[in-house]
Amino acid sequence: MLSGGQVHDSKMAIALMETTNIAGSHVIADRAYGTQKIRTYIEKQKANYIIPPKKNAKSPWNVDWFLYKERHLVECFFHKLKQFRRIATRYDKLAVSFLSFIHIAAITILLK
């Protein structure tokens, strides 16, 4: 899902999770996705969240730090995507062409 550059990714999180069945899985995300709304949605879908609480959380929750370390795989993939200059600088004016080049870059990375 693509959004405008001024929209924070966490605003699209629930809409993105609604496109797939997350029941019985672990949703691993960073602190920005630890809002009560997102955590409640994940729990209602009978999934577990691996999201660390923000530093100023009034009632912090426990986190499985061993599973949280798996998040680096996704971060490394995004780093590889940003190696493609066209994606990193987002020269494309249309969202459909930008998303198409993301797909092409992802395929290229996965084929290496």
C-alpha positions as CSV (number, residue, x, y, z in Angstrom):
1,M,0.0,0.0,0.0
2,L,1.3,3.4,-0.9
3,S,0.5,6.6,1.0
4,G,1.6,10.2,0.7
5,G,5.0,11.1,2.1
6,Q,3.4,13.2,4.9
7,V,1.3,10.2,6.2
8,H,3.0,8.1,8.9
9,D,3.2,4.4,8.1
10,S,1.3,3.4,11.3
11,K,-1.9,5.1,9.9
12,M,-2.0,2.4,7.2
13,A,-1.1,-0.6,9.5
14,I,-4.6,-1.8,10.2
15,A,-5.7,-1.4,6.6
16,L,-2.7,-3.4,5.5
17,M,-3.3,-6.2,8.1
18,E,-6.9,-6.5,7.0
19,T,-5.7,-7.7,3.6
20,T,-4.3,-10.9,5.1
21,N,-5.1,-13.5,7.8
22,I,-2.8,-12.8,10.7
23,A,-4.4,-15.3,13.1
24,G,-1.9,-17.4,15.0
25,S,1.1,-15.3,13.8
26,H,3.5,-12.9,15.4
27,V,3.3,-9.3,14.2
28,I,6.8,-7.7,14.7
29,A,7.0,-4.0,14.5
30,D,8.9,-1.0,15.9
31,R,7.7,1.3,18.7
32,A,5.7,3.6,16.4
33,Y,3.2,0.8,15.8
34,G,2.6,0.2,19.5
35,T,-0.6,2.3,19.7
36,Q,-3.5,0.8,21.6
37,K,-5.6,0.7,18.5
38,I,-3.1,-1.4,16.6
39,R,-2.4,-3.7,19.5
40,T,-6.1,-4.3,20.1
41,Y,-6.7,-5.1,16.4
42,I,-3.9,-7.7,16.5
43,E,-5.3,-9.3,19.7
44,K,-8.8,-9.4,18.2
45,Q,-7.4,-11.3,15.2
46,K,-5.9,-13.9,17.6
47,A,-2.4,-13.0,16.8
48,N,0.5,-11.9,19.0
49,Y,2.3,-8.6,18.8
50,I,6.1,-8.2,19.3
51,I,6.2,-4.4,19.6
52,P,8.3,-2.7,22.2
53,P,6.6,0.0,24.2
54,K,7.6,3.6,23.8
55,K,10.0,5.0,26.5
56,N,7.2,7.1,28.0
57,A,4.5,4.4,28.1
58,K,2.4,4.6,31.3
59,S,1.9,0.8,31.4
60,P,4.6,-0.9,29.4
61,W,4.1,-4.5,28.3
62,N,6.5,-7.4,28.0
63,V,8.3,-8.0,24.7
64,D,10.0,-11.2,23.4
65,W,13.3,-9.6,22.5
66,F,14.5,-12.8,20.9
67,L,11.7,-12.7,18.3
68,Y,12.0,-8.9,18.0
69,K,15.5,-9.3,16.6
70,E,14.1,-11.1,13.6
71,R,12.8,-7.6,12.4
72,H,16.3,-6.9,11.1
73,L,15.5,-9.2,8.1
74,V,12.9,-6.8,6.9
75,E,15.0,-3.7,7.6
76,C,17.9,-5.2,5.6
77,F,15.5,-5.8,2.7
78,F,14.3,-2.2,2.8
79,H,18.0,-1.1,2.8
80,K,18.6,-3.2,-0.3
81,L,15.5,-1.6,-2.0
82,K,16.9,1.9,-1.2
83,Q,20.1,1.0,-3.1
84,F,18.0,1.5,-6.3
85,R,18.3,5.2,-6.8
86,R,15.0,5.5,-8.6
87,I,13.2,4.1,-5.5
88,A,15.2,6.0,-2.9
89,T,14.6,9.4,-4.5
90,R,11.0,8.6,-5.8
91,Y,11.3,10.3,-9.2
92,D,8.1,8.8,-10.4
93,K,5.1,11.1,-10.3
94,L,2.5,8.3,-10.4
95,A,2.0,5.9,-7.6
96,V,1.4,3.0,-10.0
97,S,4.8,3.5,-11.7
98,F,6.6,3.9,-8.4
99,L,5.0,0.6,-7.1
100,S,5.9,-1.1,-10.3
101,F,9.6,-0.2,-9.9
102,I,9.4,-1.4,-6.3
103,H,8.2,-4.8,-7.6
104,I,10.9,-4.9,-10.2
105,A,13.6,-4.1,-7.6
106,A,12.2,-6.6,-5.1
107,I,12.3,-9.3,-7.8
108,T,15.9,-8.4,-8.7
109,I,17.0,-8.6,-5.1
110,L,15.3,-11.9,-4.6
111,L,16.8,-13.4,-7.7
112,K,20.4,-12.5,-6.7
